[in-house]
Amino acid sequence: METMLVKVVVAGVLGAHGIGHVLGWLPALGLARFEGTSGGSWLVGGLLGDGGSRLVAVALFAVPTVGFLAAAVGLLLGQAWWRPVAVASAGMSLAATAIFPHAFPAGSTVGSIAVNLLVLYAIVVAGWGAEAAGA
């Protein structure tokens, strides 16, 4: 029972974190605006212009949206693939945040980085989740 509760809580955190990434791609598509945020990029803005920069933002933030949601479902279903999907999603999220540092409000950026680092530590360093996934 305790293992199932942990799986549900971790899956909830992964899923919520994935959904939070919509803050990065909804403004890039022009579907929402959030005060104190910017879709500008220090890396790709000058190279690709505004339109190209927005496309990159959509791609970079959509991947962890889908990835973290998939990882949450995979964990709940006992699939071993949830771990590499969560790790890849955390890496992509960190890269997207580095390239678009003002895509989220400041508090959300700090929270996102913290969750990403926790996911990477728990899975890569501590090896957590192999037994929880039934692997």
N, C-alpha and C positions, 0 to 999 in steps of 0.2 A: 504494500500500500504506500509506503514512504517513497519507494522508487517511482511509482506512478505520479505521486504528487510533485516530486522534483522534476520529472519529465514535463508535466503540464505547466509548471511555473517557468521552466527554461524555454519551453516552446512558446509560451505567452510573451516572454521577453524578446525572443527572436522575432516573432511575428509582429509585435508592436514596433520593434526597431526597424523592421522592413517597411512597415507602413509609414513610419516617420520620414523615410527617404522621399516621399512624395513632395515634401517641402523643397527638395532640390530640383525636381523636374516639372512640377506644375507651373511655377513662375516662368521657367524656360520656354514652356509651350504657350505662355500667355493666358493660362487658365486661372491663375490666382496671383495675388500680390501680398507680400508679408512685410510689414514695417520693419525697417532696420536690416533688411537683407538686400543682397545684390547678386545678380547672375553673372557678374563680371569675373574674369579669370586673369590672373597675372601671367599665365603661361600661354593660353590659346587665344585670348582676346585680340592681341595685336597681330597674330598670325592669320587667324581665320575670320576676323571681323565679328560683329554682333550675331549675325545669323549662324555662322559656323560655331561660334562659342556656345550658343544655345543648344545646337544639335549635340555637341559634345557633352554638355551638362545633362541633357535628357538621357543620353546613352549611359553615362557614368553613374547617374543616380537611379536609373531604372533597373540596372543589373542587381544592386543590393536590395532593392525593393522586392523583386521577384525571388532573388536568392534566399533572403532571410525568411520569406514566407514559405518557400519550398523546404528549407531546412527545418522549420518548425513542424511542418506536416510530416516530413521524413522521420524526425525524432519521435513524434507521436505514433507513427506507424511501425516503429522499430527497424527502420532502414539504415544500414551502415553508411550510405552515401550522404546522410545529412551533415556529417562532420566536415568533409572536404568542401561541401557547398557553403557551409557556414564560414569556414576559414577563407574561402575565395571571396565571399560576400563582404567579410570584414576588411580584407585587403583592398577590395575595390572601393568600399566606402571611405577608407582612409585616404586612398589616392584621390578620389573625387573631392573630398574635403580639403585636401592640400591644394588641389588645382583651383577649386572654387571656395575659398575660405570664408566667404560671406554669404554663402547660399542659405545658411540657416541662421536664425537668431543666435546670439552668442551663447546663451545657456544651452540651447539645443546642440550647438557645435561641441561644447564641452561634454555634454551627456553622450552624444554619438561617439566621440573619440573614446570615452571611458568604456562604453559597451563593446566597441570594436576591440579594444585592447584586452578586455576581460574575456571575450570570446576566443581571441588568439591565445591568450595565456592558458585558459582552461582546456582547450582542445590540443594545442600544439605542445605546450610545456608540461602541463599536468596530466595530459592524456585522458581527460574526463570525457565520458560519453560513449566510449566503446561498449561498455557493459550495458549502459542505459538504452542503447540502440539495438541490443540483442546481437551485437557482432562478436 
